[in-house]
Structures are given as C-alpha cells and as structure tokens.
C-alpha cells in the first residue's frame, strides 16, 4: 500500500483546511472558477473528476462479469444494499432529521437542499475508492472487480431515475436533462473510455501495459482528488466559517447512515456465511459513496454554493475517517467468518 493510501485521512484533512483557508483569503479567485460553467457543469470540477474516475474505470475488467455465477451471494448482498436499502434509508434519514428533528434550526428551503445532497450520496455507490478499501481489508481483488463492474453497469441506467424519484419525494423540481447529462459525463463517458483503453492495451491478455498506464495516472488521480477537495471546501469556505453548526447537523445523519448500513450488511454477510475476503469488500462497497459523482451532480443541479453541494462535501469530510474505522473493525473481526 502506498504512502497516499496509508495516510489518506491526513491528506484529505490537509486539503480541507487548505481549501477553507484559501476560500477565506481569496474568495474572488474561487468566484471566478465558479463561473467557468457550461450547461450547468463546472468545467474545472469536471476535469478534476475525470482525472479521478478514469484510472478507476481502466482498472475494471468487464470480462470478470462472466464469473458472477461462481459466488453470487456476495454480489447479491452488494446489490441489495446499494440499490434497495441505502438510497431509501438515506432519503428517510434526511427527511427525519431536516424536516422533523432539526426543523427549528434549518429553514425549509435549505433543509430540502441538504436532503437532496444526502440522496445524491445515497444513490451513488462507490466506484473510485472501492479498490483501496478492498485492498486494506485483504479482499478478493477479482471479486471486487466483478462487484464494481456490475454496479457501474446498473448505475448508468438506474442513477438518474432513482435520484429523480427520491428527489421528487422531497418536493424538489428535478431538471432531468441536467441529471441525465451528469450521468453521461461522469459515468458513461469515463466508463467507455476505460473499457476502450483497457481493450487497446490488453489485446493479448497481458496486464503489463495496463499496469504501466495506471502507474503513470495514479499521481494525477491523487492530484485530482486533493485539488477537488480544496476547491469544494474553498467554494463553501464562507458558509462553513459563518455557519459551522451546519456541518455538524449534516454530519450526524450521514454518520448514522454510514455505520448503520455497514453493520446491516456485515450482519447479513455473517448470516450468509460469506468468506471474509468477499464479505468485507461487499460491505465496504455498500457503505461508501461515489462522492465524485454526487458532488458533480449536486453542483450541476443546485449550484456550487447550494446546500446540496455542501451536504455532498460534508460527505467527503465524513467518509474517509469513517471508512478507515470500518476497515479497522473488519480486520479485527476477520475470525468471525470462515
């Protein structure tokens, strides 16, 4: 495991602090970057997200899908958690906290935007960081590829309808053209680019050229992630500094959701008698979020400075340390599984 993965929470924390500091000191610079939009998509954020996503898509070996039938239980668990439990539980927790429990402290419009951001996180199952969590829990790398591949295929068709359904339940008008455009930009195009790249480099079944390319792209992917975090927190710096309690309010249901989903999946995996190297990654995939996609769609739908964008940014803040704690827990409880 590289230096970046080992100290991931440290780098993200430093990027968050740098973003808030720069956003406070030089708000005009961030305002200029925020104006670089085309069709409600911020061009800078889009490029950075492609930098993050493309290497992950190159890693995905779609030929591994043919092996699904050999060990279907882990895949079934992942799909049930990702598409039947997680989005709806996230929407429910968002409604419960921001329309009921936190209603006295948050105005209705802002509350709806916070809920929208949470929903976008819940409907976007993890792609980019899955391989890191799987490696840290000594997961079956090939099986993780199968799970990610199937999730990405489903996401192409299910993300927009499911997000639209749940956003509609919160009385938010859904701009379907922008939502579909976001799926095309941040899922379909990088996925196709990854497939074509892998096909070109792996004509003889030799992974050498693929691995060489990934080694070259890895630093850029890291730069993309950290720069995105800096920009996102820079855009939200004044909101965060003026209203820090909002971060706490958003983080509470996100923490409950993340830990709750993990333990539901972990308990189910134990009852299903899955091997630990399949159970742990399956639970990690179901727990973590494709926050790059959620952030991009929130910005496209509601704007850089919206409550929805802030909620997805808080998702970034919460996810890394929480997932590291769950990696620790999964490794300490390996003896629970066959």
C-alpha positions, 0 to 999 in steps of 0.5 A, spaced: 500 500 500 502 506 498 504 512 502 497 516 499 493 510 501 496 509 508 495 516 510 489 518 506 485 521 512 491 526 513 491 528 506 484 529 505 484 533 512 490 537 509 486 539 503 480 541 507 483 546 511 487 548 505 481 549 501 477 553 507 483 557 508 484 559 501 476 560 500 477 565 506 483 569 503 481 569 496 474 568 495 474 572 488 479 567 485 474 561 487 468 566 484 471 566 478 472 558 477 465 558 479 463 561 473 467 557 468 460 553 467 457 550 461 450 547 461 450 547 468 457 543 469 463 546 472 468 545 467 474 545 472 470 540 477 469 536 471 476 535 469 478 534 476 473 528 476 475 525 470 482 525 472 479 521 478 474 516 475 478 514 469 484 510 472 478 507 476 474 505 470 481 502 466 482 498 472 475 494 471 475 488 467 468 487 464 470 480 462 470 478 470 462 479 469 462 472 466 464 469 473 458 472 477 455 465 477 461 462 481 459 466 488 453 470 487 451 471 494 456 476 495 454 480 489 447 479 491 448 482 498 452 488 494 446 489 490 441 489 495 444 494 499 446 499 494 440 499 490 434 497 495 436 499 502 441 505 502 438 510 497 431 509 501 434 509 508 438 515 506 432 519 503 428 517 510 434 519 514 434 526 511 427 527 511 427 525 519 432 529 521 431 536 516 424 536 516 422 533 523 428 533 528 432 539 526 426 543 523 427 549 528 434 550 526 434 549 518 429 553 514 425 549 509 428 551 503 435 549 505 433 543 509 430 540 502 437 542 499 441 538 504 436 532 503 437 532 496 445 532 497 444 526 502 440 522 496 445 524 491 450 520 496 445 515 497 444 513 490 451 513 488 455 507 490 462 507 490 466 506 484 473 510 485 475 508 492 472 501 492 479 498 490 483 501 496 478 499 501 478 492 498 485 492 498 486 494 506 481 489 508 485 483 504 479 482 499 478 478 493 481 483 488 477 479 482 471 479 486 471 486 487 472 487 480 466 483 478 462 487 484 464 494 481 463 492 474 456 490 475 454 496 479 457 501 474 453 497 469 446 498 473 448 505 475 448 508 468 441 506 467 438 506 474 442 513 477 438 518 474 431 515 475 432 513 482 435 520 484 429 523 480 424 519 484 427 520 491 428 527 489 421 528 487 419 525 494 422 531 497 418 536 493 424 538 489 423 540 481 428 535 478 431 538 471 432 531 468 436 533 462 441 536 467 441 529 471 441 525 465 447 529 462 451 528 469 450 521 468 453 521 461 459 525 463 461 522 469 459 515 468 458 513 461 463 517 458 469 515 463 466 508 463 467 507 455 473 510 455 476 505 460 473 499 457 476 502 450 483 503 453 483 497 457 481 493 450 487 497 446 492 495 451 490 488 453 489 485 446 493 479 448 491 478 455 497 481 458 496 486 464 503 489 463 501 495 459 495 496 463 499 496 469 504 501 466 498 506 464 495 506 471 502 507 474 503 513 470 495 516 472 495 514 479 499 521 481 494 525 477 488 521 480 491 523 487 492 530 484 485 530 482 482 528 488 486 533 493 485 539 488 477 537 488 477 537 495 480 544 496 476 547 491 469 544 494 471 546 501 474 553 498 467 554 494 463 553 501 469 556 505 464 562 507 458 558 509 462 553 513 466 559 517 459 563 518 455 557 519 459 551 522 453 548 526 451 546 519 456 541 518 455 538 524 447 537 523 449 534 516 454 530 519 450 526 524 445 523 519 450 521 514 454 518 520 448 514 522 447 512 515 454 510 514 455 505 520 448 503 520 448 500 513 455 497 514 453 493 520 446 491 516 450 488 511 456 485 515 450 482 519 447 479 513 454 477 510 455 473 517 448 470 516 450 468 509 456 465 511 460 469 506 468 468 506 471 474 509 475 476 503 468 477 499 464 479 505 468 485 507 469 488 500 461 487 499 460 491 505 465 496 504 462 497 497 455 498 500 457 503 505 461 508 501 459 513 496 461 515 489 462 522 492 465 524 485 459 523 482 454 526 487 458 532 488 458 533 480 451 532 480 449 536 486 453 542 483 450 541 476 443 541 479 443 546 485 449 550 484 456 550 487 454 554 493 447 550 494 446 546 500 446 540 496 453 541 494 455 542 501 451 536 504 455 532 498 462 535 501 460 534 508 460 527 505 467 527 503 469 530 510 465 524 513 467 518 509 474 517 509 475 517 517 469 513 517 471 508 512 478 507 515 474 505 522 470 500 518 476 497 515 479 497 522 473 493 525 473 488 519 480 486 520 479 485 527 473 481 526 476 477 520 475 470 525 468 471 525 467 468 518 470 462 515 
